[in-house]
Amino acid sequence: MDELSAIVLAGGRGSRLKSLTRDKSKSYVSFLGKYRIIDFPLSSISYSKIKETGIITQYEPYDLIRYIGSGEAWDLNYQDSGISFLTPFEANNSKELVMQKGTANAILSQIEFIKRSSSKYFIILSGDQIYKMDFNKVLKFHIKNNSDLTIITQKYYKDDLSRFGIAEVDENNRIISFKEKPLNPKSNIISLGIYLFNKDVLIKYLEYATTLVDFGSDLIPYIIEQNNNVYSYNYDGLFMDLGTIESLYQGNMYFLDNLELLNAEHKSQKIYSRPLYYTPMLIKKESSIKNSIISDGTLIKGEIVHSIISVGSTIDLNSKIIDSVIMPNVIVGKNVIIKNCVVDESITIPDNTVLDFDTITLIDNEYLRNKNV
């Protein structure tokens, strides 16, 4: 689609994911054994036939940039547009790097990318959320309502509404108020942090309100105060924000129990990822596997129950993995018990280690050192 371009905010640190993002951005965190979180928004961009995509990076971007490359794995390597990495830079009128201080400020810092684009509309989304969405439907809604800004929202029925931006809408889905993480929410309509702008409107408000740092906290409430032509597009599909160890674990387990959600009637609706060219999995005769995902490049000699074993990992003899997520390239020794854990990438669990918990626990090298494992 030539009239719609995308900007993906993929520079976040994701500090609540602790050591999982010590040396990588949140968008590059492993998910479901073979994917990275960024695969999901990029697959939606591909499905929507968006030909121009800017990816804003900042925190530990090397692995993410190398992984995405030209975007070929997602069919985003268009000849005259395709993928552009929008990184911190030194402006010609300053000796300091232009760094991003928040989501709105990140877009402002790359405003030349927007100005030079021939697209009439821009969709701004996060690179660290899980969904399968057709942005063409959002654009049709946006144009039909002659909207300046359309915010993708969802009705939310849990008690932790205060974690989200909350929109109040009228009978025509026009947003009449918006507050980020209010203590006393006035509705159950939450923002998913995905925004579709008219290009000229986006440029206008970014340049006029240069001191506004964040979309949810600053820019969106300001625009709504100044402009009543802002609409809510209700998305009723699956959506996950994997901002904590608990939510990352629950997201993995939800898909493990509902794998049909990854299937699609047409190949363009599937979730794509970059080929990693691991060897096939090797499952030895002494192993036992029940209701689990076993990825390529793995060697399984132990017992796996309701767990995800990511690419390149080894589970040795007489070890048991129960209700756990093993990240890529983990080596689990002999006679190990792991239950209710998320095990960080590229670590070794020594023989005879017992990691059996009632609540979800992150296992990383720091944890193993502190416990003298």
C-alpha positions as CSV (number, residue, x, y, z in Angstrom):
1,M,0.0,0.0,0.0
2,D,1.8,3.1,-1.3
3,E,-0.3,5.7,0.7
4,L,0.5,4.3,4.1
5,S,3.9,4.0,5.7
6,A,4.9,2.5,9.1
7,I,7.2,3.6,11.8
8,V,8.2,0.9,14.4
9,L,9.4,2.0,17.8
10,A,12.0,-0.7,18.5
11,G,14.5,1.1,20.6
12,G,13.1,0.4,24.1
13,R,15.2,-1.2,26.8
14,G,12.4,-3.2,28.5
15,S,14.0,-2.9,31.9
16,R,11.2,-4.9,33.6
17,L,12.4,-7.9,31.6
18,K,15.6,-7.7,33.6
19,S,18.5,-9.7,32.3
20,L,16.6,-10.8,29.2
21,T,17.3,-7.3,27.8
22,R,20.7,-6.8,29.3
23,D,22.4,-6.9,25.9
24,K,19.4,-6.7,23.5
25,S,16.4,-4.5,22.9
26,K,13.0,-5.7,24.1
27,S,11.9,-6.3,20.4
28,Y,14.6,-8.9,20.0
29,V,13.6,-11.0,23.0
30,S,12.9,-14.7,22.0
31,F,9.3,-15.9,21.9
32,L,7.8,-19.3,21.3
33,G,11.1,-21.1,20.7
34,K,11.8,-19.8,17.2
35,Y,10.5,-16.2,17.0
36,R,11.6,-12.8,18.2
37,I,8.9,-10.4,19.4
38,I,9.6,-8.1,16.4
39,D,8.4,-10.8,14.0
40,F,4.8,-10.1,15.0
41,P,4.5,-6.4,14.1
42,L,6.7,-6.9,11.0
43,S,4.4,-9.8,9.8
44,S,1.4,-7.5,10.2
45,I,3.2,-4.8,8.2
46,S,3.9,-7.4,5.5
47,Y,0.3,-8.7,5.5
48,S,-0.9,-5.1,5.1
49,K,1.3,-4.6,2.1
50,I,3.0,-1.5,3.5
51,K,6.0,-0.8,1.4
52,E,7.9,1.8,3.5
53,T,8.9,1.1,7.0
54,G,11.1,3.0,9.3
55,I,12.5,1.2,12.4
56,I,13.6,3.4,15.2
57,T,16.4,1.9,17.3
58,Q,18.5,3.1,20.2
59,Y,19.1,0.6,23.0
60,E,21.5,-2.3,22.1
61,P,20.4,-2.3,18.5
62,Y,23.1,-4.5,16.9
63,D,21.4,-7.9,17.1
64,L,18.0,-6.5,16.1
65,I,19.4,-4.7,13.0
66,R,21.4,-7.8,11.9
67,Y,18.3,-10.0,12.4
68,I,16.0,-7.8,10.3
69,G,18.5,-7.0,7.7
70,S,16.8,-5.9,4.4
71,G,13.4,-7.2,5.6
72,E,13.5,-10.0,3.1
73,A,12.2,-12.7,5.6
74,W,9.0,-10.6,5.9
75,D,8.8,-9.7,2.2
76,L,9.6,-6.1,3.1
77,N,12.6,-5.6,0.9
78,Y,11.0,-3.3,-1.7
79,Q,13.4,-1.8,-4.3
80,D,12.7,1.9,-3.8
81,S,11.6,1.9,-0.2
82,G,11.5,-1.1,2.1
83,I,13.2,-1.0,5.5
84,S,15.0,2.0,6.9
85,F,16.8,1.9,10.2
86,L,16.4,5.2,12.0
87,T,19.2,5.5,14.5
88,P,20.5,8.3,16.8
89,F,22.6,10.8,14.8
90,E,24.6,14.0,15.0
91,A,22.7,17.0,13.6
92,N,24.5,19.5,11.5
93,N,23.8,22.3,14.0
94,S,24.9,20.3,17.0
95,K,27.9,18.3,18.2
96,E,25.7,16.0,20.3
97,L,23.9,12.9,19.2
98,V,20.2,13.3,18.8
99,M,19.0,10.8,21.4
100,Q,15.4,9.7,22.0
101,K,13.8,10.7,25.3
102,G,10.4,9.1,24.8
103,T,8.1,7.8,22.1
104,A,6.9,11.2,20.7
105,N,10.4,12.6,21.0
106,A,11.7,9.5,19.1
107,I,9.4,10.2,16.2
108,L,10.3,13.9,16.3
109,S,14.0,13.1,16.1
110,Q,13.3,11.3,12.8
111,I,10.9,13.8,11.3
112,E,12.9,14.1,8.1
113,F,12.0,10.5,7.3
114,I,8.3,11.5,7.5
115,K,8.8,14.7,5.5
116,R,10.6,13.0,2.7
117,S,8.0,10.2,2.4
118,S,5.4,10.4,-0.4
119,S,2.8,8.6,1.8
120,K,-0.3,10.5,3.0
121,Y,-0.6,8.4,6.2
122,F,1.7,7.0,8.9
123,I,1.0,4.2,11.3
124,I,3.1,4.3,14.4
125,L,3.5,1.1,16.4
126,S,5.6,-0.6,19.0
127,G,8.1,-3.4,18.1
128,D,7.5,-5.3,21.2
129,Q,3.8,-6.4,21.1
130,I,2.1,-9.6,19.9
131,Y,-0.8,-9.4,17.5
132,K,-1.9,-10.2,13.9
133,M,-3.5,-7.1,12.4
134,D,-4.6,-5.8,9.0
135,F,-3.7,-2.1,9.0
136,N,-5.7,-1.7,5.8
137,K,-8.9,-2.0,7.8
138,V,-7.7,0.7,10.2
139,L,-6.9,3.0,7.2
140,K,-10.3,2.5,5.7
141,F,-11.9,3.4,9.0
142,H,-9.6,6.4,9.3
143,I,-10.5,7.7,5.9
144,K,-14.2,7.0,6.2
145,N,-14.4,9.1,9.4
146,N,-12.2,11.8,7.9
147,S,-10.0,11.4,11.0
148,D,-6.8,13.3,11.7
149,L,-5.7,10.6,14.2
150,T,-7.0,7.1,14.8
151,I,-6.0,5.3,18.0
152,I,-6.3,1.5,17.9
153,T,-8.0,0.5,21.1
154,Q,-9.5,-2.6,22.8
155,K,-12.1,-3.2,25.5
156,Y,-10.4,-4.5,28.6
157,Y,-12.2,-6.4,31.4
158,K,-9.5,-7.1,34.0
159,D,-8.9,-5.1,37.2
160,D,-5.5,-3.6,36.2
161,L,-6.9,-0.8,33.9
162,S,-4.6,1.7,35.5
163,R,-1.6,0.1,33.6
164,F,-3.0,1.6,30.3
165,G,-3.9,4.7,28.5
166,I,-7.7,5.1,28.8
167,A,-9.9,6.6,26.2
168,E,-13.5,7.9,26.5
169,V,-15.5,7.8,23.3
170,D,-18.9,9.0,22.1
171,E,-21.5,7.1,20.2
172,N,-19.6,7.7,16.9
173,N,-16.2,6.4,18.3
174,R,-14.8,9.9,18.5
175,I,-12.4,10.2,21.4
176,I,-13.5,12.9,23.8
177,S,-10.8,12.4,26.5
178,F,-7.6,10.4,27.0
179,K,-5.5,9.9,30.1
180,E,-2.4,7.7,30.5
181,K,-2.5,5.3,33.4
182,P,-5.2,7.1,35.4
183,L,-5.7,6.1,39.0
184,N,-9.5,6.1,38.5
185,P,-10.2,5.1,34.9
186,K,-13.5,6.4,33.5
187,S,-13.9,3.7,30.9
188,N,-12.5,0.2,30.0
189,I,-11.3,1.3,26.5
190,I,-7.5,1.0,26.5
191,S,-5.1,2.3,24.0
192,L,-2.9,-0.4,22.3
193,G,-0.2,2.2,21.6
194,I,-0.8,2.0,17.8
195,Y,-1.6,5.3,16.1
196,L,-2.6,6.2,12.5
197,F,-1.9,9.8,11.6
198,N,-2.5,12.0,8.6
199,K,1.1,12.9,7.6
200,D,0.5,16.6,7.8
201,V,-1.2,16.4,11.2
202,L,1.6,14.3,12.6
203,I,4.2,16.8,11.4
204,K,2.2,19.8,12.6
205,Y,1.9,18.5,16.2
206,L,5.4,17.2,16.5
207,E,6.9,20.5,15.4
208,Y,4.5,22.6,17.4
209,A,4.8,20.7,20.7
210,T,8.5,19.9,20.6
211,T,8.7,19.7,24.5
212,L,6.2,16.8,24.6
213,V,8.2,13.7,25.2
214,D,5.8,10.7,25.2
215,F,2.7,9.8,23.0
216,G,0.5,8.5,25.7
217,S,1.4,10.9,28.5
218,D,1.9,14.0,26.5
219,L,1.2,14.3,22.8
220,I,-2.1,12.3,22.5
221,P,-3.9,14.2,25.3
222,Y,-2.6,17.5,23.8
223,I,-3.9,16.7,20.4
224,I,-7.3,15.7,21.7
225,E,-7.5,19.0,23.6
226,Q,-6.7,20.9,20.4
227,N,-8.6,18.7,17.9
228,N,-11.9,16.8,18.2
229,N,-11.2,14.8,15.1
230,V,-9.6,11.9,16.8
231,Y,-11.2,8.4,16.6
232,S,-11.0,5.1,18.3
233,Y,-10.7,1.9,16.2
234,N,-11.7,-1.1,18.2
235,Y,-9.5,-4.1,17.6
236,D,-11.1,-7.3,18.9
237,G,-8.3,-9.8,18.1
238,L,-5.5,-11.2,20.2
239,F,-3.1,-8.6,21.7
240,M,-0.3,-9.0,24.2
241,D,2.1,-6.5,25.7
242,L,5.0,-8.6,27.0
243,G,6.5,-6.0,29.4
244,T,7.3,-8.2,32.4
245,I,8.7,-11.7,33.1
246,E,5.3,-12.8,34.1
247,S,3.5,-11.5,31.0
248,L,6.2,-13.0,28.7
249,Y,5.8,-16.3,30.4
250,Q,2.0,-16.2,30.2
251,G,2.2,-15.2,26.5
252,N,4.3,-18.2,25.7
253,M,2.1,-20.5,27.6
254,Y,-1.1,-19.1,26.0
255,F,0.2,-19.9,22.5
256,L,1.5,-23.3,23.7
257,D,-2.1,-24.1,24.7
258,N,-3.6,-22.5,21.6
259,L,-1.2,-23.2,18.8
260,E,-4.0,-22.9,16.2
261,L,-3.7,-19.1,16.7
262,L,-0.5,-19.2,14.7
263,N,-2.1,-20.9,11.8
264,A,-3.7,-19.0,9.0
265,E,-5.9,-19.8,6.0
266,H,-3.6,-17.8,3.7
267,K,0.1,-17.7,3.9
268,S,0.2,-13.9,4.0
269,Q,-1.4,-14.0,7.4
270,K,1.2,-16.2,9.0
271,I,4.0,-15.1,11.3
272,Y,7.3,-14.9,9.6
273,S,10.8,-15.0,11.1
274,R,14.3,-14.9,9.7
275,P,15.6,-18.4,8.8
276,L,18.3,-19.4,11.4
277,Y,19.5,-22.6,9.6
278,Y,19.8,-24.8,12.7
279,T,20.1,-28.5,12.3
280,P,16.9,-30.6,12.9
281,M,16.0,-31.3,16.5
282,L,17.3,-34.6,17.9
283,I,15.0,-36.4,20.3
284,K,16.8,-39.4,21.9
285,K,14.9,-42.6,22.8
286,E,15.3,-42.1,26.5
287,S,13.4,-38.8,26.3
288,S,9.8,-38.1,27.1
289,I,7.8,-35.1,25.7
290,K,4.3,-34.0,26.5
291,N,2.4,-31.0,25.2
292,S,5.5,-29.0,24.4
293,I,7.2,-27.0,21.7
294,I,10.6,-28.3,20.7
295,S,12.6,-26.1,18.3
296,D,15.2,-26.8,15.7
297,G,18.8,-27.4,16.8
298,T,17.8,-28.9,20.1
299,L,19.1,-32.1,21.7
300,I,16.5,-33.7,24.0
301,K,17.5,-36.6,26.4
302,G,15.3,-35.7,29.3
303,E,11.6,-35.2,30.2
304,I,9.7,-32.2,28.9
305,V,6.2,-31.4,30.1
306,H,4.2,-28.4,29.0
307,S,7.3,-26.3,28.2
308,I,9.0,-24.5,25.3
309,I,12.5,-25.4,24.4
310,S,14.0,-22.8,22.1
311,V,16.5,-23.2,19.3
312,G,19.9,-24.5,20.0
313,S,19.2,-25.8,23.5
314,T,20.2,-29.1,25.1
315,I,18.4,-31.0,27.8
316,D,20.6,-33.8,29.1
317,L,19.8,-37.2,30.7
318,N,17.3,-37.6,33.6
319,S,16.5,-33.9,33.6
320,K,12.9,-32.6,33.9
321,I,11.5,-29.4,32.4
322,I,8.0,-28.6,33.6
323,D,5.8,-25.6,32.9
324,S,8.9,-23.6,31.8
325,V,10.3,-21.5,28.9
326,I,13.9,-22.3,28.0
327,M,15.4,-19.5,25.9
328,P,17.8,-20.1,23.0
329,N,21.2,-21.9,23.3
330,V,20.7,-23.1,26.9
331,I,22.5,-26.2,28.1
332,V,20.8,-28.1,30.9
333,G,23.0,-30.7,32.5
334,K,22.1,-34.2,33.9
335,N,19.6,-34.8,36.7
336,V,18.2,-31.2,36.7
337,I,14.7,-30.2,37.7
338,I,13.3,-26.9,36.3
339,K,9.7,-25.9,37.1
340,N,7.9,-22.6,36.6
341,C,11.0,-20.9,35.2
342,V,12.0,-18.6,32.4
343,V,15.7,-19.5,31.7
344,D,17.8,-16.8,30.1
345,E,19.6,-17.3,26.8
346,S,23.0,-19.0,26.5
347,I,23.5,-20.1,30.1
348,T,24.4,-23.5,31.5
349,I,22.5,-25.2,34.3
350,P,24.9,-27.5,36.0
351,D,24.2,-31.2,36.8
352,N,21.9,-32.0,39.8
353,T,20.5,-28.4,40.0
354,V,16.9,-28.1,41.4
355,L,15.0,-25.0,40.3
356,D,11.4,-25.8,41.4
357,F,9.2,-22.8,42.2
358,D,5.6,-22.0,42.9
359,T,5.7,-18.7,41.1
360,I,7.3,-17.7,37.8
361,T,11.1,-17.2,38.3
362,L,13.7,-15.8,36.0
363,I,16.9,-17.9,36.0
364,D,20.0,-16.2,34.7
365,N,23.7,-16.2,35.4
366,E,23.3,-13.7,38.3
367,Y,20.7,-16.0,40.0
368,L,23.0,-19.0,39.6
369,R,26.0,-17.1,41.1
370,N,24.0,-15.8,44.0
371,K,22.7,-19.3,44.8
372,N,26.2,-20.8,44.3
373,V,24.9,-23.1,41.7
